[in-house]
Amino acid sequence: MDFTLAPEIEDLRLRVRAFVEEHVLPLEADPQNFSEHENIPEGRLAKVREKARKAGLWAPQSPKEYGGMDLPMVAWAAIYEEAARSIFGPLAINCMAPDDGNMNLLKLVGTHEQKEKWLKPIVEGRVRSSFTMTEPAPGGGSDPSMMKTKAEKKGDRYVIGGRKWFATGAEGAAHFILVARTSDDKRRGLTAFLYHKDQPGWRIIRRIPIMGPHEHGGHCELEFDGLEIPRENVLLGEGDGLKITQIRLGPARLTHCMRWLGFSKRCMEIAQEYVAHREGFGVKLADRESVQIKLGEVAQQIQIGRLLTMHAAWMLDQGGRARKEVSMAKVQVADTLHKAADVAIQLQGARGFSQDSIAQWIYRYARSARLVDGASEVHMMVLARFMREEGRDFWQWGAGEGRRNAR
């Protein structure tokens, strides 16, 4: 097995590294750039995003005809990790959730007309987007079959009624992907739709307060009361909503991992810089065995996460679904991110707990990693089911496993 990156991907990785160092980290370093939601307002990111576009470091997942790079997923893994050395690096090169997952989905399943109308503006950075699926109890969460929001067909249109919440990025988004129930069929009862923010019949009830920091556009609760969506704005076809969620969420979970690995490495960078200079009782912290053990443990977990993530990315590039590989990476990297941020705070002492260090931002962000796109416990159940079904073949090598998973 060869883990060497192709020369063109390695070149892109190094260019992203240099770009983040020169253009993004200075923005992050100035507390005056942060909004009340603890992110950098889009207006202040606009110049950096334009520089990324001109440098050819824009929208790695999207078609070239719309200004993207159209790279394989293995390249995403290398680039996203480098971009996430800064908490705003992925935004700077247009590979941050939820736009990242939405662009990839529309690229894969959208018609030509849908791509021109809904995908192109997101790739170009003219609009933001949101994916609305999760509902308040007793509606659908990790189990989409519990979905309550309904889409009633009336002629050549669908009328939507119901409620969604934790729709990431909804405030300020222009393009939305909505999953709603069109029948009671267990496998084909859901349908995915596209709609624009200016259409009547829906509203944002509130931007949900969270532990923070907020992502751009927050996490919102939405109400639908008569939103009409024409038939041409259905993704794939009626009844394909569950398939749509699977196509979107598998790669999206993995791209989360790619970014979280970058954040994890940043935490280690912060910790190492601090312990290299800080002394206590006549000894540098970096020379203490207890400190070395903490750093070594996290370094090991980061590398395990990188290998799991790259393996899953490779399998997806081979045409498989890599369901169990993605689940493994998701659990491992989510836990690692939380551990990395915790260690970075602990080793810095009071400074780590303060807003003088970005580690506290990452620590609060990290807690959501074990919940978003499927709680860790759900992914462990997925792994147990595969192990029960596959037996010893659960640990089989190669792309053949990915192809079997795709069936």
N, C-alpha and C positions, 0 to 999 in steps of 0.2 A: 504494500500500500504506500503510495507516494503522497505526502501532504504538502509537497512543494507547490506554491502558487505559480500559475502560468506567468511569464514575464510581464504581460500586459496588465494582469490583475495586480501583481506586485507593484508595478509602477503607479497604478491608480491608488493603491493603498498608501503609498508613500506621499503621493500628492495630496490626498485627503488629510493625512497626518500633518503635513506642512500647512495646509490651508486652515485647519482648526487652530493650530498653534499661532498663526499670524493674525487671523481675522476674527475668530470666535472667542477664544479665551480672554482677549482684552475686554470684550463686551461683558462677559460673565464676571470679570474681576471687579467691575464698578458697581457697587450696590445701588447707585442712582439709576441704573438701567432697569432695575426690577420693578414690576408693577405691583399693585396691591394683591395680586394673585400669585406673586412670587415667580413670575416668568418675565421674559423680556418682551415688551410689546412689539407687535408685528411691524410697526413703523420703524422701529430701531433695528430690526433684523433685515429690513428690506434691502438696504445697501449691500449687506453681506450676502444675502441670497442672490442678488444680481451678480456679484463677483463670482459666486460659485457657478452660476449659469455660464458666464463668459469663460470660466476656467475649464468648462467641460466636466464639471463635477456635480451634475444636477439630475435628480430623479433616476437613480440607478435601476429601478424596477420597471421603468415605463418605456413605451415604444419610441424609437428614434425620430419617427416622423412628427411626434409632438414635442420633441426637445429632450427626451429622456435618453438613457444610456443603454437600455435593453440588455442588461447583463444577466448571466446565469446566477443562480442562488448562491453558489460557492463564492462568487465575487461579492455578493451582498454581505456575506458573513465577514469577509475581510474588511470591507469598506465601512459597514455600519459600526463595527467595533471601534475602528479608528475615529469615526465621526463622533462617537459617544465618549471620547475623552473629555469633551465639554457637555454639560447637560443640555446645551442648545445646539450642538453640532448636527444632530439628525435633522432638526428644523432647518438649519442653514443650507443643507443640500437636498431638502425635500424628500426625506425618507423617515419621517416621524409618524407614529400612529396618531389618529386613525386614517389619515390620508394615504399612508403607505399601503395598508391592507386594501383600502378601497380602490386605489389605482391598480394594484395587481389583480384584484377581482374583475374590474371592468375590462382590463386588458385581456383576461382569459375568457370571459363569457359574454361581453357586450357585443351587440351588432355594430356594424360600421357606423350607422346613424347614432347609436347610443354612445359610442366612443367619441364621435365628433362633438356631440352636445354635452355629455356628462364627464367624460374622462379628460379630454384635451384641456379644458380650463383649469382642472386640478393640477395636471402635469405642469402647465405653464405658470402655476403659482398665482393665478388670478382669483381663485376661490378656494375655500376650504370645504371639507366634507365631513359627514358623520354617518355612523352605522348604528341603526336603532333596532335592537332585538330584545334586550333584557327588559323584564317587566316586574312591577311590584308583586309581592305575593298576593294571591295564589297563582300568579301568572308564571310565564316561562323564565327560567334562569339557566342553570347548567343543563336542565332538561327542557329542550325546545318543545316537546310534545305537550307541555302544560300551557302553551301560549294562548292568551285570551283575546288579544287585539284581532279584530275581524276585518276582512276585506270582502264586502258584498258586491257581487257582480251585477251591474245594471247596464244592459246593452253593451257598448264597447268601452265601458268605464268600470272602475272599482271604487266603492265608497268605503272609507276607512273609519273605524270607530274603536277606541280603546286608549290604553295608556302605556307608555314606556318610561324607563328611567335609567340613570347612569349611562346616558348617551354621550360618549366622550366627544368633546369638541363641538357640541350642538350650538352653543352660543356663538354666533358669528359665522357659522357654516352656511353655505348656499346650496350645496348639493347633498341630498340625503339618500341613503339606501335603507329601506324599511322592510322588515319581514313580518307578515301578518297571516292569519289563518283564513284559508279559502274553502276548507272542507274539514270533516272530521276523520278523514283517512289518516292512519297512523304514520305512513311513510310519505304520502303525497298531499298532506293537508295544509302545507305552508307554501307561501309564494313570496318572492322578493320583488320589490318595486323601487322605482326611482321617482323622487319628487324634488321640487325646488322650494326654497324658503318662502318665496312670494306667493305661493299657492294658498288660497284660503282653506279653512277647515281644520287647522291645527294650531297649536301654540306651545311655547315653552312656559311651563308652570313655574319653574324655579331652577336656579343653578344650585345644585345640592352642596351644602357645606361639607367639606371633607377634612381629614387630618392634614391634608396638604403635603406638598405644594400642588397647586392646580396645573393641569395641562391647559394649553391654549383652548379656549372655549369651554372649559370646565366639564363637569359631569351633570347633565341636566335631566329633569323630569319633563316629559312631553305628554300632551293630551291631543287625541284625534277625535274630531266630531264633525264628520262630513267631508273630509278631504277626498277629492275626486282625482283619480289617477287613470289616465288613458291606457288602453291595452298596449300601445307601443312602448310604454315605460315599464313593462314587466321584464325582469331579467330571466333569460332562458325561456321558461314557459310556466303556465299555471301548474302548481304542484311541485315545482322544483326548488322551493325555498329551503328545505333541509339540505339539499345538494349544494345550494349556494353557500349556506353557512359552513359546510364542510370544506368547500373550495377556498373560502376566504380565511377561515380561522386556523387551519393547519399551518400554512405559511406565515400567517400573522403571529401566531404563537412563537414561531421560530425567529422571526425578525425582532420580537421583543427580546428574546435571548441574546441576539447579536448586540443589541444596544445595551442590555444589562451587563454584558461582559465588559463593554467599554466603561460603564460606570463603576464596575467592580475594580477594574484596573486603576481607574482614577483614584479610588479610595486608597488603594495600596500605595500609589504614588504620593498622596498626601501624607499617609502614615510614615512612609520611609523617609520623606524629607524632614518630618518633624523629629523622629527619633534619632536621626543622624546628627542633630545639633543640640537636642535637649539633654541636659545632664541632671542627675539626681544622686545625692550622696557620693559624689566624686566619680560617678560612672555614667557614660553616655547610655541612653536607653537602648540604642542599637546594639550595644555590647552585652546586654542582659539576655541570658538564655531564655527567660520567660517571654520576652518580647520577640525574639527570633522564632520561637515555636509558634506564636500567634501568627506572625507574618508568613511563615512557611506553610502552615495549615491552609491559610486562605489562598496562597499562591497555587498550592496543589489543587484545591477545589475549583479555582478559576480555570486551570488547564484541563481538568476533567470536563468542565462545562464547555470549553472551546472544542474539545474533541467530539463530544456528543452533538454539539450544534453543527459543526462542520460535516459530521457523518450524515446527519439528517438532511442537511442542505444538499449534499452530494446525491443522496437517494432521491430527493425530490427532483433534482436535475435529470435523473435517469428515468423519470416518468412515474415513480411510485408515490404513494400517499405518505409513507413513512409515519404512520400514526403512532406506533409505539416509540419510535425513535424521537419524534417531536415531544411526546409526553415525557420521556426520560429527560430530555434537555430542559424542558420547561420547569420541571420540579427541581432539578439540580441547580440550574442557573438562578432561579428565584431564591432558593435557600442561600446560595453563594453570595448574591447581591446583598441580602440582609446581613449576612455574616461579615462581609467586607466593610460595609458601612459601620457596623457595630464596632469592629476592631479599630477602624480609623478614628472613631470617636473616643474609644477607651484609651487608646495610646496617646491621644492628644490631651487627655484630661479635660479641664474646664474649657479650653479653647475648642475642642471638638464639639462640645455641647452648644457653643455659641454660634452666632451667624457670621463670625469671622472666618469660619471654615465651611466649605460647600458640603462637607460630609454630613452635616445635619439635614440638609436639603435632600441628599440622596437617601439618608436613613428613613425619612418619612415617606419618600417616594417608594422605597423598597418594600414597605409593608404591603403595598397593593399588589406586588408581583406574585404573591402566593394566592391571589384571588382572581385577577383579571384573566380573561380567556380560559376559564376553567380553574377551579380551586385545585390545589395540589392533591387533595384527597380524591377528587374525581379522576385525575390523571393516574393515580396509583391504582384505582379500580380498573382503568383501561388496561394498564400493564398486567394486572392479575388476570383479567379476562383473556388477553393474548397468551399468557403463559399457560393457562388452563387449556386453551384450544390448540396450541402449537407444541406443547410439551418440550422436549429437548431442542426442537427446532427453533424455539424462542430465541436462542443465542446464535442462530445461523449467520454466517458472514455473507456479504455481497449484495448486489442489486436485485437478485432474484427474489429476496424477501420483500423488497419494496413493491415489486410487480405483483406478488401474491396478495399483499395488503390492498392493492388497488382494485382487486376483483371484488 
